[in-house]
Protein backbone atom coordinates (compact mmCIF):
# COMPACT_ATOMS: atom_id res chain seq x y z
CA UNK A 1 0.00 0.00 0.00
CA UNK A 2 2.82 2.42 0.76
CA UNK A 3 4.24 1.93 -2.75
CA UNK A 4 1.05 3.31 -4.32
CA UNK A 5 2.05 6.57 -5.96
CA UNK A 6 -0.29 9.39 -6.82
CA UNK A 7 0.21 12.34 -9.11
CA UNK A 8 0.11 15.64 -7.24
CA UNK A 9 0.53 19.23 -8.39
CA UNK A 10 2.66 21.53 -6.26
CA UNK A 11 2.61 25.31 -6.19
CA UNK A 12 5.51 26.63 -4.15
CA UNK A 13 4.47 30.21 -4.94
CA UNK A 14 0.95 29.63 -3.55
CA UNK A 15 2.13 27.14 -0.90
CA UNK A 16 -0.35 24.47 -1.96
CA UNK A 17 -0.47 20.84 -3.07
CA UNK A 18 -3.34 19.84 -5.36
CA UNK A 19 -4.61 16.42 -6.28
CA UNK A 20 -6.40 17.69 -9.41
CA UNK A 21 -4.53 19.23 -12.30
CA UNK A 22 -7.14 21.93 -12.92
CA UNK A 23 -7.85 22.83 -9.29
CA UNK A 24 -5.59 25.88 -9.36
CA UNK A 25 -2.36 27.09 -10.97
CA UNK A 26 0.67 24.97 -10.07
CA UNK A 27 4.36 24.90 -10.97
CA UNK A 28 5.47 21.28 -10.48
CA UNK A 29 3.95 17.88 -11.15
CA UNK A 30 5.21 15.15 -8.81
CA UNK A 31 4.47 11.48 -8.41
CA UNK A 32 4.79 10.39 -4.79
CA UNK A 33 3.24 8.41 -2.01
CA UNK A 34 0.16 10.03 -0.49
CA UNK A 35 1.86 9.80 2.93
CA UNK A 36 4.31 12.54 1.83
CA UNK A 37 1.61 15.15 1.20
CA UNK A 38 1.54 16.19 4.90
CA UNK A 39 5.27 16.92 4.66
CA UNK A 40 4.53 19.58 2.05
CA UNK A 41 1.68 20.97 4.16
CA UNK A 42 3.89 21.08 7.25
CA UNK A 43 6.67 22.94 5.43
CA UNK A 44 4.16 25.41 3.96
CA UNK A 45 2.65 25.98 7.40
CA UNK A 46 6.06 26.56 8.96
CA UNK A 47 6.97 29.01 6.20
CA UNK A 48 3.72 30.89 6.73
CA UNK A 49 4.45 31.32 10.45
CA UNK A 50 8.05 32.35 9.78
CA UNK A 51 7.03 34.86 7.13
CA UNK A 52 4.56 36.44 9.54
CA UNK A 53 7.33 36.74 12.12
CA UNK A 54 9.53 38.29 9.39
CA UNK A 55 6.74 40.79 8.71
CA UNK A 56 6.70 41.78 12.37
CA UNK A 57 10.49 41.99 12.46
CA UNK A 58 10.52 44.19 9.35
CA UNK A 59 9.21 47.03 11.50
CA UNK A 60 12.41 46.99 13.57
CA UNK A 61 14.96 48.95 11.54
CA UNK A 62 17.91 47.92 13.71
CA UNK A 63 17.68 44.23 12.68
CA UNK A 64 18.65 43.80 9.01
CA UNK A 65 16.79 40.92 7.37
CA UNK A 66 19.97 39.12 6.28
CA UNK A 67 21.00 38.70 9.94
CA UNK A 68 17.62 37.39 10.98
CA UNK A 69 17.31 33.68 11.84
CA UNK A 70 13.68 33.51 10.64
CA UNK A 71 14.75 34.69 7.19
CA UNK A 72 17.30 31.87 7.00
CA UNK A 73 14.69 29.39 8.23
CA UNK A 74 12.34 30.38 5.39
CA UNK A 75 15.20 29.89 2.92
CA UNK A 76 15.98 26.49 4.41
CA UNK A 77 12.37 25.34 4.09
CA UNK A 78 12.22 26.60 0.51
CA UNK A 79 15.30 24.52 -0.24
CA UNK A 80 13.65 21.49 1.38
CA UNK A 81 10.56 21.97 -0.78
CA UNK A 82 12.63 22.11 -3.95
CA UNK A 83 14.55 19.01 -2.81
CA UNK A 84 11.23 17.16 -2.37
CA UNK A 85 9.97 18.28 -5.76
CA UNK A 86 13.31 17.27 -7.28
CA UNK A 87 13.06 13.81 -5.71
CA UNK A 88 9.59 13.02 -7.07
CA UNK A 89 9.45 14.86 -10.41
CA UNK A 90 10.34 14.00 -13.99
CA UNK A 91 13.77 14.43 -15.57
CA UNK A 92 12.96 17.79 -17.19
CA UNK A 93 11.89 19.28 -13.86
CA UNK A 94 14.92 17.80 -12.13
CA UNK A 95 17.23 19.47 -14.66
CA UNK A 96 15.48 22.80 -14.11
CA UNK A 97 15.69 22.57 -10.31
CA UNK A 98 19.36 21.57 -10.50
CA UNK A 99 20.03 24.91 -12.20
CA UNK A 100 18.65 26.82 -9.22
CA UNK A 101 21.15 28.27 -6.75
CA UNK A 102 19.84 25.81 -4.12
CA UNK A 103 21.68 22.94 -5.81
CA UNK A 104 25.36 22.25 -6.25
CA UNK A 105 26.40 19.54 -8.72
CA UNK A 106 22.97 17.88 -8.64
CA UNK A 107 22.66 17.66 -4.86
CA UNK A 108 20.54 19.88 -2.63
CA UNK A 109 22.41 22.56 -0.73
CA UNK A 110 20.43 22.76 2.51
CA UNK A 111 22.31 24.55 5.28
CA UNK A 112 21.85 23.14 8.75
CA UNK A 113 22.13 26.48 10.56
CA UNK A 114 21.66 30.15 9.71
CA UNK A 115 24.71 32.07 8.55
CA UNK A 116 24.44 34.43 11.50
CA UNK A 117 21.82 34.43 14.21
CA UNK A 118 20.11 37.57 15.44
CA UNK A 119 21.00 38.50 18.99
TATARA-V914686 format. One line per field, one symbol per residue. phi: phi as a letter, one per 30 degrees, with the letter a starting at -180 (. if undefined). psi: psi as a letter, one per 30 degrees, with the letter a starting at -180 (. if undefined). A space follows every 10 residues. Layout:
phi: ???
psi: ???
This chain:
phi: .dddcbdbbc cddchbbccc ecdadbcbcb bbddddeddd dddddddddd dddddddddc ddcdddccdd dddddddddd dddddedccd dddedddddd ddcbhicdcc ddbddbdcb
psi: effjklklkk jeefhlkkfk egelklekkl jlkfffefee eeeeeeeeee eeeeeeffgj fgjkefgkee eeeeeeeeee eeeeeeegll eeeeeeeffl ffkjhgkkij kflleklk.
